[in-house]
Amino acid sequence: MAETLLKAPESIKSNSVGRLVSIDFLRGITIASMILVNSPGSWEHVYPALLHAPWNGCTYADLVFPFFLFLVGVSIHLSLSKAKLNEKSKKGVIAKIFKRGLILFALGLFLNGFPFFDLSEIRIPGVLQRISLVFTFSAILYLLVPLRILMYI
């Protein structure tokens, strides 16, 4: 009985689709943190860790975006490592990367404008737009640049 309790089930390592549960778990925590930081309840009584620090500090809120970008980088490696080895499929993969990047960018613009869509108030360098640019450029670099040069970049 005690041996079966100490043994980790196979579902913890990866699920049926072959996804890493640890990456999905960290992604879920990061998205929950985004929601918590962006809507902490009352803005008049906010726990200080949920506010961005002034220039000379770091709080929990300041770590959410870097964690998300870290997950983007890990996901790029996990999803494109096979395509990097296959020269024939690179052109199609690059087209998919640009399509995904454009969709993310457009979704960010849409969410910044929703529900009134006042073009003078839309914030172009929003969070999703930045994630889109980072994903697009990083994925293209990962596919086309050798590892030695990529480490310098």
Solvent accessible surface area in square Angstrom, and as a share of the most:
residue,aa,sasa,rsa
1,M,184,0.82
2,A,67,0.52
3,E,143,0.64
4,T,97,0.57
5,L,132,0.66
6,L,158,0.79
7,K,157,0.67
8,A,54,0.42
9,P,76,0.48
10,E,127,0.57
11,S,76,0.49
12,I,98,0.50
13,K,121,0.51
14,S,46,0.30
15,N,62,0.32
16,S,117,0.76
17,V,120,0.69
18,G,58,0.56
19,R,112,0.41
20,L,76,0.38
21,V,48,0.28
22,S,75,0.48
23,I,27,0.13
24,D,43,0.22
25,F,135,0.56
26,L,49,0.24
27,R,62,0.23
28,G,39,0.38
29,I,77,0.39
30,T,5,0.03
31,I,74,0.37
32,A,59,0.46
33,S,9,0.06
34,M,42,0.19
35,I,110,0.56
36,L,87,0.43
37,V,12,0.07
38,N,102,0.53
39,S,68,0.44
40,P,29,0.18
41,G,65,0.63
42,S,52,0.34
43,W,150,0.52
44,E,150,0.67
45,H,151,0.67
46,V,25,0.14
47,Y,153,0.58
48,P,95,0.60
49,A,30,0.24
50,L,22,0.11
51,L,75,0.37
52,H,123,0.55
53,A,24,0.19
54,P,104,0.65
55,W,253,0.89
56,N,134,0.69
57,G,45,0.43
58,C,87,0.52
59,T,35,0.20
60,Y,94,0.36
61,A,3,0.02
62,D,40,0.20
63,L,75,0.37
64,V,13,0.08
65,F,66,0.27
66,P,71,0.45
67,F,93,0.39
68,F,36,0.15
69,L,45,0.22
70,F,115,0.48
71,L,4,0.02
72,V,20,0.12
73,G,37,0.35
74,V,35,0.20
75,S,34,0.22
76,I,7,0.04
77,H,96,0.43
78,L,88,0.44
79,S,80,0.52
80,L,18,0.09
81,S,40,0.26
82,K,172,0.73
83,A,14,0.11
84,K,44,0.19
85,L,156,0.77
86,N,73,0.37
87,E,127,0.57
88,K,188,0.80
89,S,40,0.26
90,K,26,0.11
91,K,171,0.73
92,G,41,0.39
93,V,26,0.15
94,I,36,0.18
95,A,63,0.48
96,K,142,0.60
97,I,6,0.03
98,F,100,0.41
99,K,132,0.56
100,R,146,0.53
101,G,4,0.04
102,L,124,0.62
103,I,99,0.50
104,L,41,0.21
105,F,52,0.22
106,A,57,0.44
107,L,80,0.40
108,G,2,0.02
109,L,54,0.27
110,F,96,0.40
111,L,98,0.49
112,N,61,0.31
113,G,7,0.07
114,F,120,0.50
115,P,79,0.50
116,F,176,0.73
117,F,89,0.37
118,D,71,0.37
119,L,150,0.75
120,S,98,0.63
121,E,131,0.59
122,I,37,0.19
123,R,129,0.47
124,I,109,0.55
125,P,73,0.46
126,G,2,0.02
127,V,75,0.43
128,L,45,0.22
129,Q,2,0.01
130,R,111,0.40
131,I,6,0.03
132,S,3,0.02
133,L,86,0.43
134,V,59,0.34
135,F,23,0.09
136,T,13,0.08
137,F,128,0.53
138,S,42,0.27
139,A,0,0.00
140,I,30,0.15
141,L,62,0.31
142,Y,33,0.12
143,L,1,0.01
144,L,96,0.48
145,V,26,0.15
146,P,77,0.49
147,L,118,0.59
148,R,197,0.72
149,I,93,0.47
150,L,40,0.20
151,M,147,0.66
152,Y,195,0.74
153,I,123,0.62
